[in-house]
Amino acid sequence: VEGPLPTYLIQLSVVLWLLRDTALTQPSSLSANMGDTIRITCSGINSWSSQKVPGTAPVTLIYGSSSRPSDIPSRFSGSASGSLAMLTISGLQAEDKAVCFCGSRNSNGAGVDTQIFK
């Protein structure tokens, strides 16, 4: 059966942890549709990780500002300008639901919790 694909709304709720030298430079929430491109910015860091299930180890998305591990889809990219880093997710998909952290796994930082709704 052909017809329009279901539209999903991805709500991005910012979750802040104790900050040291990092600062999320985002509004407190964002929303996007499936297939959209989102950008999350943070100062004072050069890496990004995500945690899909609470209590599990975060997975590195971007390191060294723009390098991506080979098992991370190409829709994830990183860039930096001065002390400001940006994580871009192009073609947002349902499986992108996660808490995205700016900074390394062991550093205090800020996270964006991606909530997906039909």
C-alpha positions as a LaTeX table, in Angstrom:
\begin{tabular}{lrrr}
\hline
Residue & $x$ (\AA) & $y$ (\AA) & $z$ (\AA) \\
\hline
Val1 & 0.00 & 0.00 & 0.00 \\
Glu2 & 1.48 & 3.28 & $-1.05$ \\
Gly3 & 0.86 & 6.50 & 0.74 \\
Pro4 & 2.57 & 9.10 & 2.83 \\
Leu5 & 5.14 & 7.89 & 5.31 \\
Pro6 & 4.22 & 8.37 & 8.96 \\
Thr7 & 5.50 & 11.62 & 10.37 \\
Tyr8 & 7.47 & 11.40 & 13.57 \\
Leu9 & 8.26 & 14.30 & 15.81 \\
Ile10 & 11.50 & 14.26 & 17.68 \\
Gln11 & 11.46 & 16.44 & 20.76 \\
Leu12 & 14.85 & 17.40 & 22.10 \\
Ser13 & 14.84 & 18.14 & 25.80 \\
Val14 & 18.05 & 19.53 & 27.20 \\
Val15 & 19.30 & 17.75 & 30.29 \\
Leu16 & 21.98 & 19.63 & 32.19 \\
Trp17 & 24.51 & 18.07 & 34.51 \\
Leu18 & 26.99 & 19.87 & 36.73 \\
Leu19 & 29.10 & 21.97 & 34.44 \\
Arg20 & 32.82 & 22.45 & 34.73 \\
Asp21 & 34.42 & 23.90 & 31.61 \\
Thr22 & 31.67 & 22.94 & 29.19 \\
Ala23 & 28.49 & 24.78 & 28.40 \\
Leu24 & 25.65 & 23.75 & 26.15 \\
Thr25 & 24.78 & 26.67 & 23.91 \\
Gln26 & 21.28 & 25.48 & 23.05 \\
Pro27 & 17.76 & 26.56 & 23.91 \\
Ser28 & 16.24 & 24.36 & 26.62 \\
Ser29 & 14.36 & 22.34 & 23.98 \\
Leu30 & 14.21 & 21.76 & 20.24 \\
Ser31 & 11.83 & 19.86 & 18.03 \\
Ala32 & 12.39 & 18.26 & 14.65 \\
Asn33 & 10.71 & 15.88 & 12.25 \\
Met34 & 12.07 & 12.61 & 10.94 \\
Gly35 & 14.48 & 13.37 & 8.13 \\
Asp36 & 15.35 & 16.83 & 9.44 \\
Thr37 & 18.84 & 18.06 & 10.24 \\
Ile38 & 19.56 & 19.09 & 13.82 \\
Arg39 & 22.56 & 20.87 & 15.27 \\
Ile40 & 23.64 & 20.85 & 18.91 \\
Thr41 & 26.36 & 23.23 & 20.02 \\
Cys42 & 28.59 & 23.21 & 23.06 \\
Ser43 & 31.61 & 25.23 & 24.12 \\
Gly44 & 34.83 & 23.97 & 25.62 \\
Ile45 & 34.76 & 20.41 & 24.22 \\
Asn46 & 35.86 & 18.48 & 21.16 \\
Ser47 & 33.94 & 15.22 & 21.43 \\
Trp48 & 30.38 & 13.93 & 21.49 \\
Ser49 & 28.89 & 10.70 & 22.79 \\
Ser50 & 25.42 & 9.21 & 23.11 \\
Gln51 & 23.73 & 6.90 & 25.58 \\
Lys52 & 20.69 & 5.02 & 24.28 \\
Val53 & 19.92 & 3.09 & 27.46 \\
Pro54 & 20.40 & 4.60 & 30.94 \\
Gly55 & 23.10 & 2.82 & 32.88 \\
Thr56 & 24.97 & 1.61 & 29.80 \\
Ala57 & 28.28 & 2.96 & 28.57 \\
Pro58 & 27.99 & 5.94 & 26.23 \\
Val59 & 29.10 & 5.44 & 22.64 \\
Thr60 & 31.52 & 7.91 & 21.06 \\
Leu61 & 29.92 & 9.72 & 18.12 \\
Ile62 & 32.62 & 12.29 & 17.35 \\
Tyr63 & 36.15 & 12.77 & 18.67 \\
Gly64 & 38.82 & 15.34 & 17.90 \\
Ser65 & 36.09 & 17.80 & 16.86 \\
Ser66 & 35.24 & 16.11 & 13.56 \\
Ser67 & 36.47 & 12.50 & 13.49 \\
Arg68 & 33.81 & 9.78 & 13.46 \\
Pro69 & 34.37 & 6.14 & 14.48 \\
Ser70 & 33.85 & 3.73 & 11.58 \\
Asp71 & 30.73 & 2.18 & 13.12 \\
Ile72 & 28.91 & 5.53 & 13.44 \\
Pro73 & 26.60 & 6.41 & 10.52 \\
Ser74 & 27.73 & 9.22 & 8.23 \\
Arg75 & 24.65 & 11.28 & 9.12 \\
Phe76 & 26.52 & 12.20 & 12.33 \\
Ser77 & 29.17 & 14.85 & 11.85 \\
Gly78 & 31.14 & 17.23 & 14.00 \\
Ser79 & 32.77 & 20.58 & 13.48 \\
Ala80 & 34.41 & 23.24 & 15.59 \\
Ser81 & 35.13 & 26.94 & 15.41 \\
Gly82 & 37.33 & 28.29 & 18.16 \\
Ser83 & 36.02 & 26.88 & 21.43 \\
Leu84 & 32.55 & 26.15 & 20.00 \\
Ala85 & 31.80 & 22.59 & 18.84 \\
Met86 & 28.79 & 21.45 & 16.84 \\
Leu87 & 27.20 & 18.03 & 16.46 \\
Thr88 & 25.06 & 17.73 & 13.33 \\
Ile89 & 22.66 & 14.86 & 12.73 \\
Ser90 & 21.39 & 14.87 & 9.14 \\
Gly91 & 18.34 & 12.87 & 8.13 \\
Leu92 & 17.12 & 12.30 & 11.68 \\
Gln93 & 15.92 & 8.73 & 12.26 \\
Ala94 & 13.93 & 7.01 & 14.99 \\
Glu95 & 16.98 & 5.12 & 16.23 \\
Asp96 & 18.69 & 8.43 & 17.01 \\
Lys97 & 16.76 & 8.50 & 20.30 \\
Ala98 & 19.47 & 8.88 & 22.93 \\
Val99 & 21.04 & 11.29 & 25.36 \\
Cys100 & 23.78 & 13.09 & 23.44 \\
Phe101 & 26.60 & 14.34 & 25.64 \\
Cys102 & 29.08 & 17.04 & 24.80 \\
Gly103 & 32.45 & 16.17 & 26.25 \\
Ser104 & 34.02 & 12.83 & 26.96 \\
Arg105 & 32.45 & 9.98 & 28.86 \\
Asn106 & 34.37 & 10.82 & 32.02 \\
Ser107 & 33.88 & 14.58 & 32.00 \\
Asn108 & 31.04 & 16.59 & 33.43 \\
Gly109 & 29.03 & 18.10 & 30.64 \\
Ala110 & 25.64 & 18.72 & 29.17 \\
Gly111 & 23.34 & 16.37 & 27.34 \\
Val112 & 20.44 & 16.55 & 24.95 \\
Asp113 & 17.80 & 13.86 & 25.47 \\
Thr114 & 16.13 & 13.05 & 22.15 \\
Gln115 & 12.51 & 11.98 & 22.67 \\
Ile116 & 10.67 & 10.57 & 19.66 \\
Phe117 & 6.91 & 10.79 & 19.25 \\
Lys118 & 4.57 & 9.67 & 16.46 \\
\hline
\end{tabular}
